[in-house]
Amino acid sequence: MQKGDDISKKIESARRETERLNEEIRKNHEKISDTSLKECTRSVDGMAKPSLKIRRTLRGHLAKVYAMHWSEEHYNLVSASQDGKLIVWDALSTNKLHAIPLRSPWVMTCAYSPSGSFVACGGLDNICTVYNLRAKEFPPKVLRELNAHSGYLSSCRFFDDSSLVTSSGDMTCMLWDVATGAKVSEFADHNGDVMSISVAPDKSSYFISGACDATAKLWDVRAGRCMQTFTGHNSDLNAVHYLPTGNAFGTGSDDASCRLFDIRAGQELMQYTHDSILCGITSVDFSKSGRYMFAGYEENFCNVWDTLKGECMGTLAGHQNRVSCLGVSHDGMALATGSWDVTLKVWA
């Protein structure tokens, strides 16, 4: 019993020391910060209010839509719903290209591979399942089941057709070899459920993770370890997404704020919040130029923020329930949103 108490005391002491060091780092950052992004961009012209309208509504799911992801070719996207279906859509025609029945209806994430050959999904079954869309079977059959996480699968993203990374409620991320189904690396440094991941835009060896420990982390899959930790949020991080340049990333949290972090400076650049916003953020993405940040909220709307100035440029209202996911198409010409109202909407 005494040994257990000693360990608890050591853990508590280490936690206090970590908090002290984090506070010291924050103060040092403030000392050397001679300006802020808002100050630097004060003379920059403001952007016009975006005139986005609903151009398509994708109907076919029978339960809450939890995740969506655009293909990098054409205007195809994949969506996952708790009706137990993974649907691949042609967003221009609204046609369903594939309707894939899932073994578990409790799906939380989905992803499209860069070539458009594969889609992956996962959820409360703790497994990332990969489907081959180029196979002759219809509907597509399971290509691989990636099974090593001990908690729910919260997010998955492809680096390329042969490798993908997953995040989980077991507080880890894992890199997988799709061809063999083998786990290549495990990344463990978070102290809470990992909720979201974003792969570097150039598909290099880096990815960002956001977790319920209120931190975001930068990982290098070659080194197999965390390279940087970003703090600032006061609650769970639900979403992370790289800026198109790859030098910064955005986050969305249950603390009702979005934030922009610069990887080179290693610190927060901007907060996107308002006194009238009291709900959490479910998803974030950027326009092709990076000037606009799109954020989906637990209520039934999305906000469009000026990334440089931190100003809200408009609200997209069209869903009847929580906006659970959103994403900008690869060419930047369209925004898709998914909702618990069982529909997806394409804005342009």
Secondary structure in CASP SS format (residue, H / E / C, confidence):
PFRMAT SS
TARGET T0000
AUTHOR 0000-0000-0000
METHOD secondary structure of the structure
MODEL  1
M C 1.00
Q H 1.00
K H 1.00
G H 1.00
D H 1.00
D H 1.00
I H 1.00
S H 1.00
K H 1.00
K H 1.00
I H 1.00
E H 1.00
S H 1.00
A H 1.00
R H 1.00
R H 1.00
E H 1.00
T H 1.00
E H 1.00
R H 1.00
L H 1.00
N H 1.00
E H 1.00
E H 1.00
I H 1.00
R H 1.00
K H 1.00
N H 1.00
H H 1.00
E H 1.00
K H 1.00
I H 1.00
S C 1.00
D C 1.00
T C 1.00
S C 1.00
L H 1.00
K H 1.00
E H 1.00
C H 1.00
T C 1.00
R C 1.00
S C 1.00
V C 1.00
D C 1.00
G C 1.00
M C 1.00
A C 1.00
K C 1.00
P C 1.00
S C 1.00
L C 1.00
K C 1.00
I E 1.00
R E 1.00
R E 1.00
T E 1.00
L E 1.00
R C 1.00
G C 1.00
H C 1.00
L C 1.00
A C 1.00
K C 1.00
V E 1.00
Y E 1.00
A E 1.00
M E 1.00
H E 1.00
W E 1.00
S C 1.00
E C 1.00
E C 1.00
H C 1.00
Y C 1.00
N E 1.00
L E 1.00
V E 1.00
S E 1.00
A E 1.00
S E 1.00
Q C 1.00
D C 1.00
G C 1.00
K E 1.00
L E 1.00
I E 1.00
V E 1.00
W E 1.00
D E 1.00
A C 1.00
L C 1.00
S C 1.00
T C 1.00
N C 1.00
K E 1.00
L E 1.00
H E 1.00
A E 1.00
I E 1.00
P E 1.00
L C 1.00
R C 1.00
S C 1.00
P C 1.00
W C 1.00
V E 1.00
M E 1.00
T E 1.00
C E 1.00
A E 1.00
Y E 1.00
S C 1.00
P C 1.00
S C 1.00
G C 1.00
S C 1.00
F E 1.00
V E 1.00
A E 1.00
C E 1.00
G E 1.00
G E 1.00
L C 1.00
D C 1.00
N C 1.00
I E 1.00
C E 1.00
T E 1.00
V E 1.00
Y E 1.00
N E 1.00
L C 1.00
R C 1.00
A C 1.00
K C 1.00
E C 1.00
F C 1.00
P C 1.00
P C 1.00
K C 1.00
V E 1.00
L E 1.00
R E 1.00
E E 1.00
L E 1.00
N E 1.00
A C 1.00
H C 1.00
S C 1.00
G C 1.00
Y C 1.00
L E 1.00
S E 1.00
S E 1.00
C E 1.00
R E 1.00
F E 1.00
F E 1.00
D E 1.00
D C 1.00
S C 1.00
S E 1.00
L E 1.00
V E 1.00
T E 1.00
S E 1.00
S E 1.00
G C 1.00
D C 1.00
M C 1.00
T E 1.00
C E 1.00
M E 1.00
L E 1.00
W E 1.00
D E 1.00
V C 1.00
A C 1.00
T C 1.00
G C 1.00
A E 1.00
K E 1.00
V E 1.00
S E 1.00
E E 1.00
F E 1.00
A E 1.00
D C 1.00
H C 1.00
N C 1.00
G C 1.00
D C 1.00
V E 1.00
M E 1.00
S E 1.00
I E 1.00
S E 1.00
V E 1.00
A C 1.00
P C 1.00
D C 1.00
K C 1.00
S C 1.00
S C 1.00
Y E 1.00
F E 1.00
I E 1.00
S E 1.00
G E 1.00
A E 1.00
C C 1.00
D C 1.00
A C 1.00
T C 1.00
A E 1.00
K E 1.00
L E 1.00
W E 1.00
D E 1.00
V C 1.00
R C 1.00
A C 1.00
G C 1.00
R E 1.00
C E 1.00
M E 1.00
Q E 1.00
T E 1.00
F E 1.00
T C 1.00
G C 1.00
H C 1.00
N C 1.00
S C 1.00
D C 1.00
L E 1.00
N E 1.00
A E 1.00
V E 1.00
H E 1.00
Y E 1.00
L C 1.00
P C 1.00
T C 1.00
G C 1.00
N C 1.00
A E 1.00
F E 1.00
G E 1.00
T E 1.00
G E 1.00
S E 1.00
D C 1.00
D C 1.00
A C 1.00
S C 1.00
C E 1.00
R E 1.00
L E 1.00
F E 1.00
D E 1.00
I C 1.00
R C 1.00
A C 1.00
G C 1.00
Q E 1.00
E E 1.00
L E 1.00
M E 1.00
Q E 1.00
Y E 1.00
T C 1.00
H C 1.00
D C 1.00
S C 1.00
I C 1.00
L C 1.00
C C 1.00
G C 1.00
I E 1.00
T E 1.00
S E 1.00
V E 1.00
D E 1.00
F E 1.00
S C 1.00
K C 1.00
S C 1.00
G C 1.00
R C 1.00
Y E 1.00
M E 1.00
F E 1.00
A E 1.00
G E 1.00
Y E 1.00
E C 1.00
E C 1.00
N C 1.00
F E 1.00
C E 1.00
N E 1.00
V E 1.00
W E 1.00
D E 1.00
T C 1.00
L C 1.00
K C 1.00
G C 1.00
E C 1.00
C E 1.00
M E 1.00
G E 1.00
T E 1.00
L E 1.00
A E 1.00
G C 1.00
H C 1.00
Q C 1.00
N C 1.00
R C 1.00
V E 1.00
S E 1.00
C E 1.00
L E 1.00
G E 1.00
V E 1.00
S C 1.00
H C 1.00
D C 1.00
G C 1.00
M C 1.00
A C 1.00
L E 1.00
A E 1.00
T E 1.00
G E 1.00
S E 1.00
W C 1.00
D C 1.00
V C 1.00
T C 1.00
L E 1.00
K E 1.00
V E 1.00
W E 1.00
A C 1.00
END
